[in-house]
Every structure is written in structure tokens, then in C-alpha cells.
Amino acid sequence: MNYRRDPSVSEWDSAHFGVRIATFGPTEERGVTHAVSWAQANEIALLMARCPASRTDLTLSLAKEGFTMMDTFVRYKLDLLAHPEIQAKPGGAAREACQADASEISQLAGEVFANYIGHFHNDPRLPGDTCTDLYAQWARNAFTDTKLARAVLIGVDNARSSWFALLKDHGDGIGEIVLGGVAPEARGQGYYSTLMLHCLMWFQAHNFAIVEIDTQLPNLGIQRVWQRLGFEIFYAGHTFHKWLPV
Ligand SMILES: CC(C)(COP(=O)(O)OP(=O)(O)OC[C@H]1O[C@@H](n2cnc3c(N)ncnc32)[C@H](O)[C@@H]1OP(=O)(O)O)[C@@H](O)C(=O)NCCC(=O)NCCS
């Protein structure tokens, strides 16, 4: 998800990490200096920025202002209308999760995203456990906040859910797989492609036209899965962090 152009306080992240955090997405070089002045005036401890990987000018301005690159992410999309009906492969069942599953899926999300390679975990000043807990809370909140997810899918062919995915509705027929992964003990057995097929079947059944998804650039294995399913890359971006004295 890209950040808005003008800096604003990220209330949820601030409460979670216990420091004032703000985000912005510069579109021109002077937006960077403006955002830093704004952050100083607003007692922001951590200012996070995102820009397209193609904008070397912004990357250099952010570096000049003391920002450190924390991750590079890539976004893909699939035109569902151009695809015939998608079928799950044999041996992998799934169902839509309900409120009673919230605790199990929250715990699973914490295990799946422990030591993840995203910008939170990559920042040595943010405690690793608190970064991991962010994903656990995100998954838990998805059960009560429809802005976070329209549905949560879980893999159910084991005693314990082997995978989960949060599915978001952006309107206009555009859906997104916003968070998902495979339980550490179930990895390396092809569950990720099972997850993807069930998500795509859900979007097809609910008449979505486009499905988007993003990940960190070094997450190469799952990008191969996406490419085999017909997804195409359309965006690459960087995330930067700058810590300010408060
Ligand atoms: C990444 C992840 C989903 C892979 O799950 P998995 O069930 O082990 O994946 P699969 O067995 O279905 O393999 C899918 C592909 O990824 C590759 N892969 C899996 N783990 C890998 C690893 N650690 N390093 C490199 N490639 C890997 C597999 O070789 C396979 O590619 P191939 O079909 O071209 O051989 C899982 O490790 C995970 O949940 N990680 C943390 C969260 C995450 O990254 N979520 C997705 C993006 S937000």
C-alpha cells in the first residue's frame, strides 16, 4: 500500500510501537524537506516514506535527508476475466474463517510473520517481537474491521490451519490478497500455491475482475507461483525510515 503524499500521523502504528510514527509518499523532491520539517514540528519519532523504485531523484533526496531504505516491494495483478474458471488442486481444502477462528489465525499470523523481511523487521530500532505482533494484531483485527478484510480464508486439511489469507475488497471489482502465508511446519510442500488457488476461486465466485498482491522483492519463490498463475508485475517501490530526535 502506498502512503499519501502529505505526511500524517499513523495512529495505529504509533499506539502499537509506543512512539509517534508518521508516513508520506513524496511525489517531488521538495516534498521530502517539507515532510521532515513537518515531522520535527509535530514531534514525530519515526517518519516512514514510500516512493516508486523508478524515481531515483526521490530516492537520492530521501537519502540526503537521512532516510534509510528498509525494503523494496513489488506489486502484481491478475486479470481474472481473462482466465477460465480456476480449480483448486486435489488435496488442499479451505474454508472462510469466522469470528471463532480469530485467536487461532492471529497466533498463526504471528508465527508466519516472525522475522519477516518487511520494513518493520528490517529496522534494527524496532523490537522484533513487537514487529511480529503487528501481523498477529492485523490478522485479529481483520475479523472485526471490514476495511481490513472482506474475508479470511484458511487451509483446513490438517488438525491445525496450515495457511491463512486476508482478502480485501477495494471496490470497482478490484480485490487484493493483503496478508497471508503458510505455517512454518507446513512449508516446502506446495501449500502456497494451494493458498493462491483458493483465494482466486473465492474472488471469481464473488465476481471480482482484478486481483492484486504485493511482497518484498527477495520473496522470489512466491513470485514464481504468481507468474505461473498469470499475474503480471506492474509496480516496484521502496520504503524508507528516518528516526528523529524527540
Ligand atoms: C513464502 C511462503 C508463503 C512459502 O510457503 P511454502 O508453503 O513453503 O511454499 P510452497 O512450498 O508452495 O513453494 C512455493 C514456491 O516458493 C519456493 N520457496 C518456498 N520457500 C522458499 C524459500 N525459503 N526460499 C526460496 N524459495 C522458496 C518454492 O521452491 C516454490 O517455488 P517453485 O514452485 O518454483 O519451486 C512461506 O514461507 C511464508 O508464509 N513465509 C512468510 C510470509 C510470507 O512471505 N507471505 C507471503 C507474502 S506476504
Ligand as a Chemical Component Dictionary entry (heavy atoms), coordinates in Angstrom:
data_LIG
# 
_chem_comp.id                   LIG 
_chem_comp.type                 NON-POLYMER 
_chem_comp.pdbx_formal_charge   0 
_chem_comp.three_letter_code    LIG 
# 
loop_
_chem_comp_atom.comp_id 
_chem_comp_atom.atom_id 
_chem_comp_atom.alt_atom_id 
_chem_comp_atom.type_symbol 
_chem_comp_atom.charge 
_chem_comp_atom.model_Cartn_x 
_chem_comp_atom.model_Cartn_y 
_chem_comp_atom.model_Cartn_z 
_chem_comp_atom.pdbx_ordinal 
LIG C1  C1  C 0 6.804  -17.735 1.417  1  
LIG C2  C2  C 0 5.868  -18.825 1.889  2  
LIG C3  C3  C 0 4.424  -18.393 1.661  3  
LIG C4  C4  C 0 6.166  -20.113 1.123  4  
LIG O1  O1  O 0 5.261  -21.116 1.565  5  
LIG P1  P1  P 0 5.504  -22.663 1.167  6  
LIG O2  O2  O 0 4.268  -23.431 1.513  7  
LIG O3  O3  O 0 6.786  -23.132 1.746  8  
LIG O4  O4  O 0 5.660  -22.531 -0.401 9  
LIG P2  P2  P 0 5.499  -23.688 -1.462 10 
LIG O5  O5  O 0 6.012  -24.987 -0.906 11 
LIG O6  O6  O 0 4.123  -23.702 -2.009 12 
LIG O7  O7  O 0 6.521  -23.176 -2.566 13 
LIG C5  C5  C 0 6.206  -22.085 -3.400 14 
LIG C6  C6  C 0 7.444  -21.653 -4.148 15 
LIG O8  O8  O 0 8.276  -20.916 -3.247 16 
LIG C7  C7  C 0 9.571  -21.504 -3.194 17 
LIG N1  N1  N 0 10.034 -21.326 -1.831 18 
LIG C8  C8  C 0 9.421  -21.689 -0.703 19 
LIG N2  N2  N 0 10.148 -21.327 0.356  20 
LIG C9  C9  C 0 11.242 -20.708 -0.121 21 
LIG C10 C10 C 0 12.383 -20.102 0.477  22 
LIG N3  N3  N 0 12.531 -20.043 1.798  23 
LIG N4  N4  N 0 13.321 -19.551 -0.321 24 
LIG C11 C11 C 0 13.198 -19.589 -1.644 25 
LIG N5  N5  N 0 12.124 -20.146 -2.298 26 
LIG C12 C12 C 0 11.170 -20.701 -1.520 27 
LIG C13 C13 C 0 9.357  -22.941 -3.584 28 
LIG O9  O9  O 0 10.538 -23.522 -4.140 29 
LIG C14 C14 C 0 8.281  -22.801 -4.646 30 
LIG O10 O10 O 0 8.827  -22.357 -5.881 31 
LIG P3  P3  P 0 8.858  -23.359 -7.143 32 
LIG O11 O11 O 0 7.433  -23.852 -7.254 33 
LIG O12 O12 O 0 9.284  -22.521 -8.262 34 
LIG O13 O13 O 0 9.794  -24.448 -6.742 35 
LIG C15 C15 C 0 6.075  -19.120 3.420  36 
LIG O14 O14 O 0 7.462  -19.360 3.637  37 
LIG C16 C16 C 0 5.623  -17.985 4.294  38 
LIG O15 O15 O 0 4.465  -17.972 4.733  39 
LIG N6  N6  N 0 6.526  -17.015 4.570  40 
LIG C17 C17 C 0 6.280  -15.849 5.426  41 
LIG C18 C18 C 0 5.142  -14.962 4.954  42 
LIG C19 C19 C 0 5.186  -14.605 3.500  43 
LIG O16 O16 O 0 6.248  -14.431 2.897  44 
LIG N7  N7  N 0 3.975  -14.472 2.916  45 
LIG C20 C20 C 0 3.794  -14.177 1.516  46 
LIG C21 C21 C 0 3.936  -12.745 1.108  47 
LIG S1  S1  S 0 3.240  -11.523 2.126  48 
# 
loop_
_chem_comp_bond.comp_id 
_chem_comp_bond.atom_id_1 
_chem_comp_bond.atom_id_2 
_chem_comp_bond.value_order 
_chem_comp_bond.pdbx_ordinal 
LIG C1  C2  SING 1  
LIG C2  C3  SING 2  
LIG C2  C4  SING 3  
LIG C2  C15 SING 4  
LIG C4  O1  SING 5  
LIG O1  P1  SING 6  
LIG P1  O2  DOUB 7  
LIG P1  O3  SING 8  
LIG P1  O4  SING 9  
LIG O4  P2  SING 10 
LIG P2  O5  DOUB 11 
LIG P2  O6  SING 12 
LIG P2  O7  SING 13 
LIG O7  C5  SING 14 
LIG C5  C6  SING 15 
LIG C6  O8  SING 16 
LIG C6  C14 SING 17 
LIG O8  C7  SING 18 
LIG C7  N1  SING 19 
LIG C7  C13 SING 20 
LIG N1  C8  SING 21 
LIG N1  C12 SING 22 
LIG C8  N2  DOUB 23 
LIG N2  C9  SING 24 
LIG C9  C10 SING 25 
LIG C9  C12 DOUB 26 
LIG C10 N3  SING 27 
LIG C10 N4  DOUB 28 
LIG N4  C11 SING 29 
LIG C11 N5  DOUB 30 
LIG N5  C12 SING 31 
LIG C13 O9  SING 32 
LIG C13 C14 SING 33 
LIG C14 O10 SING 34 
LIG O10 P3  SING 35 
LIG P3  O11 DOUB 36 
LIG P3  O12 SING 37 
LIG P3  O13 SING 38 
LIG C15 O14 SING 39 
LIG C15 C16 SING 40 
LIG C16 O15 DOUB 41 
LIG C16 N6  SING 42 
LIG N6  C17 SING 43 
LIG C17 C18 SING 44 
LIG C18 C19 SING 45 
LIG C19 O16 DOUB 46 
LIG C19 N7  SING 47 
LIG N7  C20 SING 48 
LIG C20 C21 SING 49 
LIG C21 S1  SING 50 
# 
